[in-house]
Amino acid sequence: MDRTVMILGASGGFGSAAAAAFTAAGWQVARYRRGSDMKAAATGARLIVNAMNPPNYHDWARQVPAITAAVMAAARASGARVMIPGNVYVFGAQPGPWSEGTPHRPVSRKGQIRAEMEARWRDSGLPVTLLRAGDFVNPARRGLILDRVVLKNLAQGRITALGDPDAVRAHAYLPDLARAAVTLAGNPDLPTFADVPFPGHAFSVNELAAEIARQTGRQPTVRRFPWWTLKLASPVWELARELREMRYLFDLPHRLDGGQLARYAPGLRQTPFAEIVAGHLPAPMQRAA
């Protein structure tokens, strides 16, 4: 039981990064097979990483509580601590920086669902680590919002801003976030409910464009995303409806406070912003750089 972690959603963004990081740190990694007996699968685990999330925001109101109930039952049966990758939806539109002490004041339906989920864990009495982060970034993991939308047309010299291009927003480089998860998992001094914000890198689209220009010598053009297209598609496309609800976050400057992480994972190394940006450059631009 000492060094075994069961990962739910091991094929997803955070789940796959966590599996790689725990493996590299010498843990025995068990990947949960969706649909199997979760309580039986968790037997012998010291930690359960709940990275399971309905894809594309599908049916959150029903699926998030169902997943939560199943993981709680597995945690009680196994005695394992649970780790959950948290997001920033619960804070709504409050000014930051956001910390473990920031009140939950969601302004979206998904934010309310996540706030209710976190409250259930906080009140459960089970040992839980909530590792909270902003937008995930990872050049090795295609399909994240940065490469799927923002940098989609970078090879043509264009960047797409989903909101105010000067709004500084929280981002988490997945390999760094996963290493933070491993470090926290090894800390015996965590409280029963540990809410640990991961500061990562906070940057705006214009700051991203400036770093790309510095590395390549070519200044990309920043254009606004045409949100009206999602409005037209919303009646027939669930993801379009769900994304529109979160539009406010792309105009809202925000960052996460790193004090709690420094307390429980001191000295954690973070990949430099320039290195992360370099990894996202298309091949022709990498050669130019």
Helices and strands as residue ranges (DSSP letters): E 4-8, H 13-24, E 28-31, H 38-41, E 47-50, G 55-57, H 60-78, E 81-86, G 89-91, H 109-124, E 128-132, E 135-137, H 145-145, I 146-150, G 154-156, E 158-161, E 169-173, H 174-185, E 193-197, E 201-203, H 205-216, E 221-224, H 227-233, H 238-245, G 247-250, H 259-264, H 273-280, H 283-288
